[in-house]
């Protein structure tokens, strides 16, 4: 194969892996010791995630997908952004969890 074909294949594999880790991270509940979360439960759940076109990969960075944040009155979309990669760690995207006291938001974080 040509070098450009190999590079393109690697980029596609990376994007597919990032997409899978986003969906896996959305259902992952990290151990309490791995993350500190301070917040208040709200009654209104977030809307479905918006579609975002992921930009081409950047060497040394990981794509943090967009998420709905609570501004005190309503959910507001926060667009995705690049985060500097941390060797040996995996980025866990921000997510919402519904519990007995309402919806609770968890910031994105780096885990092993």
C-alpha positions as a Markdown table, in Angstrom:
| # | Residue | x | y | z |
|---|---|---|---|---|
| 1 | Unk | 0.0 | 0.0 | 0.0 |
| 2 | Unk | 1.0 | 3.6 | -0.5 |
| 3 | Unk | 2.1 | 5.5 | 2.6 |
| 4 | Unk | -0.8 | 7.9 | 2.2 |
| 5 | Unk | -3.3 | 5.0 | 2.1 |
| 6 | Unk | -1.7 | 3.6 | 5.3 |
| 7 | Unk | -2.0 | 7.1 | 7.0 |
| 8 | Unk | -5.6 | 7.4 | 5.9 |
| 9 | Unk | -6.4 | 3.9 | 7.3 |
| 10 | Unk | -4.7 | 4.8 | 10.6 |
| 11 | Unk | -6.6 | 8.0 | 10.8 |
| 12 | Unk | -9.9 | 6.3 | 10.1 |
| 13 | Unk | -9.1 | 3.6 | 12.8 |
| 14 | Unk | -8.3 | 6.4 | 15.3 |
| 15 | Unk | -11.6 | 8.2 | 14.6 |
| 16 | Unk | -13.5 | 4.9 | 14.9 |
| 17 | Unk | -11.8 | 4.2 | 18.2 |
| 18 | Unk | -12.6 | 7.7 | 19.5 |
| 19 | Unk | -16.3 | 7.2 | 18.5 |
| 20 | Unk | -16.5 | 3.9 | 20.3 |
| 21 | Unk | -14.8 | 5.2 | 23.4 |
| 22 | Unk | -17.3 | 8.1 | 23.4 |
| 23 | Unk | -20.3 | 5.7 | 23.4 |
| 24 | Unk | -18.6 | 3.4 | 25.9 |
| 25 | Unk | -17.6 | 6.4 | 28.1 |
| 26 | Unk | -21.2 | 7.6 | 28.1 |
| 27 | Unk | -22.3 | 4.5 | 30.0 |
| 28 | Unk | -19.2 | 4.1 | 32.1 |
| 29 | Unk | -19.6 | 4.9 | 35.8 |
| 30 | Unk | -16.1 | 5.6 | 37.2 |
| 31 | Unk | -15.2 | 4.6 | 40.8 |
| 32 | Unk | -15.7 | 7.3 | 43.3 |
| 33 | Unk | -12.0 | 7.6 | 44.0 |
| 34 | Unk | -11.2 | 8.3 | 40.4 |
| 35 | Unk | -13.2 | 11.6 | 40.2 |
| 36 | Unk | -14.5 | 14.3 | 42.4 |
| 37 | Unk | -17.9 | 15.7 | 41.5 |
| 38 | Unk | -19.7 | 18.6 | 43.2 |
| 39 | Unk | -23.1 | 19.6 | 42.0 |
| 40 | Unk | -26.8 | 19.7 | 42.5 |
| 41 | Unk | -29.3 | 17.3 | 41.0 |
| 42 | Unk | -31.7 | 19.0 | 38.5 |
| 43 | Unk | -35.0 | 17.7 | 37.4 |
| 44 | Unk | -34.7 | 18.4 | 33.7 |
| 45 | Unk | -32.7 | 15.8 | 31.7 |
| 46 | Unk | -30.4 | 16.9 | 28.9 |
| 47 | Unk | -31.6 | 16.8 | 25.3 |
| 48 | Unk | -30.1 | 14.1 | 23.0 |
| 49 | Unk | -26.5 | 14.9 | 22.0 |
| 50 | Unk | -26.0 | 17.0 | 18.9 |
| 51 | Unk | -24.3 | 15.7 | 15.8 |
| 52 | Unk | -20.8 | 17.2 | 15.5 |
| 53 | Unk | -18.5 | 16.7 | 12.6 |
| 54 | Unk | -15.2 | 15.7 | 14.2 |
| 55 | Unk | -12.3 | 17.6 | 12.6 |
| 56 | Unk | -9.4 | 15.7 | 11.1 |
| 57 | Unk | -7.1 | 14.2 | 13.8 |
| 58 | Unk | -4.3 | 16.3 | 15.4 |
| 59 | Unk | -1.1 | 14.7 | 16.5 |
| 60 | Unk | -0.8 | 14.8 | 20.2 |
| 61 | Unk | -4.4 | 15.7 | 20.9 |
| 62 | Unk | -7.7 | 13.8 | 21.6 |
| 63 | Unk | -11.2 | 15.0 | 20.6 |
| 64 | Unk | -13.4 | 15.8 | 23.6 |
| 65 | Unk | -17.0 | 15.6 | 22.2 |
| 66 | Unk | -19.6 | 18.3 | 22.9 |
| 67 | Unk | -22.1 | 18.0 | 25.7 |
| 68 | Unk | -25.1 | 19.7 | 27.2 |
| 69 | Unk | -24.2 | 21.8 | 30.3 |
| 70 | Unk | -26.6 | 23.4 | 32.8 |
| 71 | Unk | -26.4 | 27.2 | 33.1 |
| 72 | Unk | -28.7 | 27.4 | 36.1 |
| 73 | Unk | -31.9 | 27.7 | 34.1 |
| 74 | Unk | -31.6 | 25.5 | 31.0 |
| 75 | Unk | -29.3 | 23.1 | 29.1 |
| 76 | Unk | -26.8 | 24.9 | 26.8 |
| 77 | Unk | -24.7 | 23.1 | 24.2 |
| 78 | Unk | -20.9 | 23.2 | 24.7 |
| 79 | Unk | -19.2 | 22.2 | 21.4 |
| 80 | Unk | -16.4 | 19.7 | 21.2 |
| 81 | Unk | -12.7 | 20.7 | 21.5 |
| 82 | Unk | -9.2 | 19.2 | 21.3 |
| 83 | Unk | -7.5 | 18.2 | 24.5 |
| 84 | Unk | -3.7 | 17.6 | 24.7 |
| 85 | Unk | -3.2 | 13.8 | 24.9 |
| 86 | Unk | -1.8 | 12.3 | 28.2 |
| 87 | Unk | 0.3 | 9.2 | 27.4 |
| 88 | Unk | -0.9 | 6.2 | 29.4 |
| 89 | Unk | -4.3 | 7.7 | 30.0 |
| 90 | Unk | -7.7 | 7.6 | 28.2 |
| 91 | Unk | -10.0 | 10.5 | 28.0 |
| 92 | Unk | -13.5 | 9.9 | 29.4 |
| 93 | Unk | -16.0 | 12.4 | 28.0 |
| 94 | Unk | -18.4 | 14.5 | 30.1 |
| 95 | Unk | -21.7 | 12.7 | 30.8 |
| 96 | Unk | -25.1 | 13.0 | 32.6 |
| 97 | Unk | -26.5 | 10.4 | 35.1 |
| 98 | Unk | -30.1 | 10.2 | 36.3 |
| 99 | Unk | -30.5 | 9.2 | 39.9 |
| 100 | Unk | -33.0 | 9.4 | 42.7 |
| 101 | Unk | -32.2 | 13.1 | 43.3 |
| 102 | Unk | -32.5 | 14.1 | 39.6 |
| 103 | Unk | -29.8 | 14.5 | 36.9 |
| 104 | Unk | -26.2 | 15.0 | 37.8 |
| 105 | Unk | -23.4 | 16.1 | 35.4 |
| 106 | Unk | -19.9 | 14.6 | 35.4 |
| 107 | Unk | -17.0 | 16.6 | 33.8 |
| 108 | Unk | -14.8 | 14.8 | 31.3 |
| 109 | Unk | -11.6 | 13.5 | 32.8 |
| 110 | Unk | -8.5 | 11.3 | 32.2 |
| 111 | Unk | -8.5 | 7.8 | 33.5 |
| 112 | Unk | -6.4 | 4.6 | 33.1 |
